[in-house]
Amino acid sequence: MARALFEEDPGLNDRRRSRLCLVLNGATLAQDIELLDRYRDKVDLVEVRADFLTPEELSALDRFPSFFDRPAILTVRRVCDGGSFRGSEAERSALYRRASGGDWAAVDLETDFTDRELASEFGRRGVRIIRSFHDFSGVPSDLVERVRQVAPGELPKAAVMPRTTAEVFRFLAACFRLRHREKIILAMGDFAVATRIVSAKIGSAISYCSLPAELGRIDPEIMYSVYRFPAITRRTRLFGVIGNPIAHSFSPFIHNKGFRDLDVDAVYVPFLVDDVAAFFRIARLLGVEGFSVTLPHKSAVIPHLKEADALCRSVGACNTVVRRGRSFYGYNTDVGGFLSPLRNYFPEKRFSSLRASVIGAGGAARAAAYALASAGAKLLILNRTPQKAAVLAAEFGAESGPLGTEGFQKMEDFADLIVQTTKMGMDPDIEGDPLVGYEFKGTEIVYDLVYTPRLTRLLQRALEKGCKVINGEEMFMAQAHEQFRLFTGLESTFKNSFIADFNQSVS
Ligand code: NAP
């Protein structure tokens, strides 16, 4: 009898978890073994992708499962389904037949695979039949029906490609309609990354991971260590961050670490979002309890909230949303996060005598200008596009100017504190410096909101002249700490050194 695909029956209850399957996409058995060796403790299953193997290796394909101490799925994927197999269907059948003597737990055969006798042959050996279909063009309108058409006893597998947030919603709605059917259901591509992590919540028996992490799959190490994939069930509380782009956000690393440290059954996932209204529908459907908001959605979320707090309304930006019942409430933790590291340098009373320059006139500049002006500081706002600086300055009774000699002359009189809020200097633009030509005197406190790298070109120059410097990490950690409190009611364990620790651990 073949090895069971699932060591114990996952069932369909709320405590069911999804199994993590490592796609073995090596060209040789040795490469596949090496890949599994790297991630052995992190994955439940392996999928041998025979379509990536060299012809020489294929002759021994039936022996492959005996080299893996995990249940193995056999797959020979055609080019049209995203694989590399270029032979005829007869050749594909022959390859499956040659491998059929192996100790496979399951074999993945597409719904349009016509060799029915082959499926029976595997079935007689106790090998589970996964009956799959792929759609790389979107989310088909008959997704539910196609899954239901798969014969009872076979495990349906649907892989589709949502290209927008609205399509992710349609995909999730289909998953919920299929919640009483055992199945593998997955979405591919950048919009789908979150659904791969919470596959237990959408009722998929398996989630796939691979190296390289492509098609929305995630690196197995990150799945295990950051998202604690094996602990996620339908009951796990769900939080996240929305933005566009979102792939490089640090927030999942920070909030998930917070949950782990405090032993909270919750997960925080990144949602690539191109349509805020569609995301609110997803949040209701999936039961998202709270989410962070980053570029470019900080203003766009406000009309969808039942209530936005006074800070959101004053700054015109919301970076934290919390759900209570069916309604969503907005908060702004950027302003408090911005002020947090400054309190060490300027006790409350000294803010009123402060003369500060804000570089930039975007969303972060707005939060900084609001925070400083509310605390009584006198401001100068400089921006590449001086008109935008003038508009912002008018709101806060500040002066304004262009980036360059004329603006730098004005800065002489607003140099107790210099706050850099543009993207210049942010990885990968690490040589970027918006104040080229400005000579630091050494008395300024220089605060750069960029947090990757920790020491920007601007901060390096300021340090060399003896200035005190603050980097964006402190603001980032402070605003995240406050978000965590709003999400969970708990004090986080975040440390300011977290990003540095993280950088070290992945370098
Ligand atoms: P934004 O709204 O897009 O504003 C971008 C600003 O950067 C504008 O003033 C823009 O000038 C300026 N800019 C862009 N490219 C420039 C260039 N090549 N030369 C000169 N100026 C340039 O973005 P944002 O939300 O304000 O975010 C800006 C930065 O703050 C990002 O690096 C972000 O990571 C950081 N941030 C950090 C935290 C934290 O917690 N540490 C929080 C929020 C934001 P124009 O008006 O002329 O286009």
Residues whose N, C-alpha, C, O or C-beta is under 5 A from the ligand:
A	BS01	NAP	G360 A361 G362 G363 A364 A365 N383 R384 T385 K388 T421 T422 K423 M426 L449 V450 Y451 G472 E473 M475 F476
